[in-house]
């Protein structure tokens, strides 16, 4: 039947059509599902450099590694604490001239004592490098970790 222009057979619509509402809710659900993976990424909070123009900022890295047994390397070459101090001072001087910040990247074997890592961090900070990062190897989260994160006691 076609639409009628007048007459007594016009009926008022009394039912609510929820199809458009369901369509909107499904779109919102899909958006939440897609963005949830980017919101809940595993990460360590770092302070990123800012640039007024939105371009990337370069840094001068100092790659320091501590091996088991007390061996230390700087940029892959064996070094000592005195040589490390001199290299940090040279990097700071270069940074002052180029206006590029120095970042110390410290990597240590898991068997290296905590005190040795702190000693290197302290040396770097004494020379004026306030920005540093610790290299880590990402590991899968254990099954009991979500319960521990929620505040529930972990199973023995």
C-alpha positions as CSV (number, residue, x, y, z in Angstrom):
1,X,0.0,0.0,0.0
2,X,1.1,3.6,-0.6
3,X,1.0,6.5,1.7
4,X,-2.4,8.1,2.1
5,X,-2.8,11.8,2.3
6,X,-5.6,12.1,4.8
7,X,-8.3,9.9,5.8
8,X,-9.2,7.9,8.9
9,X,-6.9,4.9,8.4
10,X,-3.8,6.9,9.6
11,X,-2.5,5.2,12.8
12,X,-0.1,6.8,15.3
13,X,3.2,5.1,15.8
14,X,3.2,3.7,19.3
15,X,6.2,1.3,19.2
16,X,9.7,2.5,19.8
17,X,12.2,1.5,17.1
18,X,15.5,0.7,18.8
19,X,17.4,-0.4,15.7
20,X,19.3,2.9,15.3
21,X,20.1,2.9,19.1
22,X,21.6,-0.7,18.8
23,X,23.6,0.4,15.7
24,X,25.1,3.3,17.6
25,X,25.9,1.1,20.7
26,X,27.6,-1.5,18.5
27,X,29.8,1.1,16.8
28,X,30.8,2.5,20.2
29,X,31.6,-1.1,21.4
30,X,33.8,-1.6,18.4
31,X,35.6,1.7,19.0
32,X,36.3,0.6,22.7
33,X,37.5,-2.8,21.6
34,X,40.0,-1.3,19.1
35,X,41.3,1.4,21.4
36,X,41.5,-0.8,24.5
37,X,44.6,-2.5,23.3
38,X,46.5,0.8,22.9
39,X,45.3,2.1,26.2
40,X,46.5,-1.0,28.2
41,X,50.0,-1.5,26.8
42,X,52.8,-2.6,29.1
43,X,55.2,0.2,29.6
44,X,57.5,2.1,31.9
45,X,56.7,5.7,32.4
46,X,59.3,7.9,30.8
47,X,59.5,11.7,30.3
48,X,59.5,12.3,26.6
49,X,61.3,15.3,25.0
50,X,59.0,18.1,23.9
51,X,59.4,20.0,20.7
52,X,57.4,23.1,19.8
53,X,57.2,22.3,16.1
54,X,56.2,18.7,16.7
55,X,59.4,17.3,15.1
56,X,61.4,14.5,16.8
57,X,64.2,15.5,19.1
58,X,67.6,13.8,18.9
59,X,69.5,12.7,22.0
60,X,73.1,11.8,22.6
61,X,73.0,8.4,24.2
62,X,75.7,7.0,26.5
63,X,75.3,3.2,26.3
64,X,76.7,1.8,29.6
65,X,76.6,-1.9,30.2
66,X,77.6,-3.8,33.4
67,X,78.5,-7.5,32.9
68,X,78.8,-10.2,35.6
69,X,82.2,-10.1,37.3
70,X,82.5,-6.3,37.3
71,X,83.3,-5.6,33.7
72,X,81.8,-2.3,32.4
73,X,81.6,-1.1,28.8
74,X,80.8,2.3,27.3
75,X,79.5,2.2,23.7
76,X,80.6,-1.4,23.5
77,X,84.2,-0.7,24.5
78,X,85.7,-1.7,27.9
79,X,86.0,1.2,30.4
80,X,86.6,2.1,34.0
81,X,84.8,4.5,36.3
82,X,87.4,7.2,35.7
83,X,87.1,6.9,31.9
84,X,83.3,6.8,32.2
85,X,83.4,10.1,34.2
86,X,85.6,11.7,31.5
87,X,83.3,10.4,28.7
88,X,80.2,11.8,30.5
89,X,81.9,15.2,30.9
90,X,82.8,15.2,27.2
91,X,79.2,14.3,26.2
92,X,77.9,17.1,28.5
93,X,80.3,19.6,26.8
94,X,79.1,18.4,23.4
95,X,75.5,18.6,24.5
96,X,76.0,22.2,25.7
97,X,77.4,23.2,22.3
98,X,74.7,21.4,20.3
99,X,71.8,21.8,22.6
100,X,71.0,18.1,22.3
101,X,70.4,16.4,25.7
102,X,72.5,13.5,26.9
103,X,70.7,10.3,27.9
104,X,72.5,7.6,29.7
105,X,71.3,4.1,28.8
106,X,72.3,1.7,31.6
107,X,72.1,-2.0,31.0
108,X,73.1,-4.6,33.6
109,X,73.1,-8.3,33.8
110,X,70.6,-9.6,36.3
111,X,73.4,-11.1,38.4
112,X,75.1,-7.8,38.9
113,X,74.6,-6.5,42.4
114,X,72.2,-3.6,42.8
115,X,74.8,-1.5,44.4
116,X,76.9,-1.5,41.2
117,X,74.0,-0.2,39.2
118,X,73.3,2.5,41.7
119,X,77.1,3.4,41.7
120,X,76.9,4.0,37.9
121,X,73.7,6.0,38.2
122,X,75.2,8.1,40.9
123,X,78.3,8.8,38.8
124,X,76.2,9.8,35.8
125,X,74.0,12.1,37.9
126,X,77.1,13.7,39.6
127,X,78.3,14.8,36.1
128,X,75.0,16.5,35.4
129,X,73.1,13.9,33.3
130,X,69.7,13.9,34.8
131,X,68.1,11.7,32.1
132,X,68.8,8.0,32.0
133,X,67.1,4.8,31.2
134,X,67.5,1.2,32.4
135,X,67.5,-1.4,29.7
136,X,65.1,-4.3,30.4
137,X,64.1,-7.5,28.7
138,X,60.3,-7.8,28.6
139,X,59.0,-11.0,30.1
140,X,55.6,-12.6,30.0
141,X,53.3,-11.7,32.9
142,X,52.8,-14.6,35.3
143,X,49.3,-16.0,35.8
144,X,49.1,-14.8,39.4
145,X,50.1,-11.2,38.6
146,X,46.6,-9.9,37.8
147,X,45.3,-11.0,41.2
148,X,48.3,-9.4,42.9
149,X,47.7,-6.2,41.0
150,X,44.1,-6.1,42.1
151,X,45.1,-6.3,45.7
152,X,44.3,-9.9,46.3
153,X,46.9,-12.0,48.2
154,X,49.0,-14.2,45.9
155,X,48.8,-18.0,46.2
156,X,51.9,-19.5,47.9
